Amino acid sequence: MIGLIVIACLLGVFFWYLPVFEQNARMRQQILTLENQVKIEEQKQKMLETAIRNLREDPKTVERLARERLGYAKPGETVIYFEPPKTVLQ
């Protein structure tokens, strides 16, 4: 009889704490997801910091960007623009 009471108490405690266990598992998964997002954002930050440093310190980078985005050229150079091929709809 005492054994059944102990088993019933243990089952009661187990089912009482079951939602807490499930919440703990959800929170652990959420922590993993957020840690992955933090890693991705840190990688983006490093790339942006490198780009900023290059723009501040490397004149070749500034020249390349001016040529690509603004179409600048040195005196005597000819700039040729290529258009993407037109697609034919059928």
DOKOL-702643 format. One record per residue (C-alpha): residue in three letters; residue number from 1; z, y, x; chain. Coordinates in nm, 4 decimals. Each point is the difference from the previous one (the first is absolute). Layout:
// residues N
+---------+-----+----------+----------+----------+--------+
! residuo ! num !       pz !       py !       px ! cadena !
+---------+-----+----------+----------+----------+--------+
!     ALA ! NUM !        Z !        Y !        X !      A !
...
+---------+-----+----------+----------+----------+--------+
// end
This chain:
// residues 90
+---------+-----+----------+----------+----------+--------+
! residuo ! num !       pz !       py !       px ! cadena !
+---------+-----+----------+----------+----------+--------+
!     MET !   1 !   0.0000 !   0.0000 !   0.0000 !      A !
!     ILE !   2 !   0.0931 !   0.2394 !   0.2788 !      A !
!     GLY !   3 !  -0.3254 !  -0.0867 !   0.1786 !      A !
!     LEU !   4 !  -0.2027 !   0.0945 !  -0.3068 !      A !
!     ILE !   5 !   0.1864 !   0.3305 !  -0.0257 !      A !
!     VAL !   6 !  -0.0700 !   0.0741 !   0.3678 !      A !
!     ILE !   7 !  -0.3680 !  -0.0891 !  -0.0421 !      A !
!     ALA !   8 !  -0.0201 !   0.2171 !  -0.3128 !      A !
!     CYS !   9 !   0.1616 !   0.2906 !   0.1876 !      A !
!     LEU !  10 !  -0.2403 !  -0.0415 !   0.2907 !      A !
!     LEU !  11 !  -0.2972 !  -0.0059 !  -0.2349 !      A !
!     GLY !  12 !   0.1330 !   0.3066 !  -0.1778 !      A !
!     VAL !  13 !   0.0357 !   0.1877 !   0.3284 !      A !
!     PHE !  14 !  -0.3461 !  -0.1126 !   0.1082 !      A !
!     PHE !  15 !  -0.1653 !   0.1244 !  -0.3207 !      A !
!     TRP !  16 !   0.2063 !   0.3188 !   0.0122 !      A !
!     TYR !  17 !  -0.1266 !   0.0788 !   0.3502 !      A !
!     LEU !  18 !  -0.3572 !  -0.1248 !  -0.0572 !      A !
!     PRO !  19 !  -0.1306 !   0.3487 !  -0.0978 !      A !
!     VAL !  20 !   0.1598 !   0.1401 !   0.3164 !      A !
!     PHE !  21 !  -0.1794 !  -0.2619 !   0.2114 !      A !
!     GLU !  22 !  -0.3314 !   0.0839 !  -0.1685 !      A !
!     GLN !  23 !   0.0573 !   0.3727 !   0.0501 !      A !
!     ASN !  24 !   0.0817 !  -0.0649 !   0.3659 !      A !
!     ALA !  25 !  -0.3280 !  -0.1903 !   0.0443 !      A !
!     ARG !  26 !  -0.1978 !   0.2819 !  -0.1670 !      A !
!     MET !  27 !   0.1677 !   0.2592 !   0.2211 !      A !
!     ARG !  28 !  -0.0720 !  -0.2015 !   0.3150 !      A !
!     GLN !  29 !  -0.3673 !  -0.0180 !  -0.0998 !      A !
!     GLN !  30 !   0.0001 !   0.3732 !  -0.0672 !      A !
!     ILE !  31 !   0.1555 !   0.0632 !   0.3430 !      A !
!     LEU !  32 !  -0.2745 !  -0.2057 !   0.1664 !      A !
!     THR !  33 !  -0.2682 !   0.1919 !  -0.1899 !      A !
!     LEU !  34 !   0.1521 !   0.3344 !   0.0944 !      A !
!     GLU !  35 !   0.0361 !  -0.1026 !   0.3652 !      A !
!     ASN !  36 !  -0.3698 !  -0.0908 !   0.0062 !      A !
!     GLN !  37 !  -0.0867 !   0.3377 !  -0.1522 !      A !
!     VAL !  38 !   0.2131 !   0.1725 !   0.2644 !      A !
!     LYS !  39 !  -0.1865 !  -0.1865 !   0.2770 !      A !
!     ILE !  40 !  -0.3354 !   0.1021 !  -0.1477 !      A !
!     GLU !  41 !   0.1096 !   0.3636 !  -0.0264 !      A !
!     GLU !  42 !   0.1312 !  -0.0053 !   0.3574 !      A !
!     GLN !  43 !  -0.3388 !  -0.1280 !   0.1202 !      A !
!     LYS !  44 !  -0.1727 !   0.2806 !  -0.1928 !      A !
!     GLN !  45 !   0.2409 !   0.2496 !   0.1527 !      A !
!     LYS !  46 !  -0.0777 !  -0.1216 !   0.3526 !      A !
!     MET !  47 !  -0.3738 !   0.0247 !  -0.0648 !      A !
!     LEU !  48 !   0.0349 !   0.3526 !  -0.1375 !      A !
!     GLU !  49 !   0.2212 !   0.1068 !   0.2907 !      A !
!     THR !  50 !  -0.2598 !  -0.1353 !   0.2432 !      A !
!     ALA !  51 !  -0.2760 !   0.1860 !  -0.1836 !      A !
!     ILE !  52 !   0.2000 !   0.3247 !   0.0063 !      A !
!     ARG !  53 !   0.0794 !  -0.0407 !   0.3687 !      A !
!     ASN !  54 !  -0.3675 !  -0.0654 !   0.0757 !      A !
!     LEU !  55 !  -0.1066 !   0.3069 !  -0.1964 !      A !
!     ARG !  56 !   0.2512 !   0.2159 !   0.1876 !      A !
!     GLU !  57 !  -0.0583 !  -0.1360 !   0.3503 !      A !
!     ASP !  58 !  -0.3515 !  -0.1504 !   0.0180 !      A !
!     PRO !  59 !  -0.2882 !   0.2479 !  -0.0224 !      A !
!     LYS !  60 !  -0.2518 !  -0.2857 !  -0.0294 !      A !
!     THR !  61 !   0.1631 !  -0.1084 !  -0.3253 !      A !
!     VAL !  62 !  -0.0291 !   0.3511 !  -0.1424 !      A !
!     GLU !  63 !  -0.3636 !   0.0177 !   0.1116 !      A !
!     ARG !  64 !  -0.0809 !  -0.3363 !  -0.1576 !      A !
!     LEU !  65 !   0.1584 !   0.0996 !  -0.3305 !      A !
!     ALA !  66 !  -0.1808 !   0.3339 !  -0.0007 !      A !
!     ARG !  67 !  -0.3300 !  -0.1770 !   0.0575 !      A !
!     GLU !  68 !   0.0621 !  -0.2692 !  -0.2647 !      A !
!     ARG !  69 !   0.1548 !   0.2019 !  -0.2790 !      A !
!     LEU !  70 !  -0.1386 !   0.3485 !   0.0494 !      A !
!     GLY !  71 !  -0.3377 !  -0.0834 !   0.1499 !      A !
!     TYR !  72 !   0.0613 !   0.2154 !   0.3070 !      A !
!     ALA !  73 !  -0.2201 !  -0.0375 !   0.3042 !      A !
!     LYS !  74 !  -0.0151 !   0.1391 !   0.3494 !      A !
!     PRO !  75 !  -0.2616 !   0.2660 !   0.0721 !      A !
!     GLY !  76 !  -0.3377 !  -0.1656 !   0.0446 !      A !
!     GLU !  77 !   0.0943 !  -0.3184 !  -0.1886 !      A !
!     THR !  78 !  -0.1747 !  -0.1083 !  -0.3152 !      A !
!     VAL !  79 !   0.2078 !  -0.1451 !  -0.2813 !      A !
!     ILE !  80 !  -0.1649 !  -0.2728 !  -0.2044 !      A !
!     TYR !  81 !   0.1542 !  -0.1040 !  -0.3300 !      A !
!     PHE !  82 !  -0.0680 !  -0.3448 !  -0.1397 !      A !
!     GLU !  83 !   0.0179 !  -0.0557 !  -0.3725 !      A !
!     PRO !  84 !   0.1236 !  -0.3308 !  -0.1346 !      A !
!     PRO !  85 !  -0.2805 !  -0.2178 !  -0.1372 !      A !
!     LYS !  86 !  -0.0706 !   0.0462 !  -0.3670 !      A !
!     THR !  87 !   0.0640 !  -0.3030 !  -0.2163 !      A !
!     VAL !  88 !  -0.2618 !  -0.1046 !  -0.2502 !      A !
!     LEU !  89 !   0.1350 !  -0.0977 !  -0.3397 !      A !
!     GLN !  90 !  -0.1916 !  -0.2697 !  -0.1813 !      A !
+---------+-----+----------+----------+----------+--------+
// end
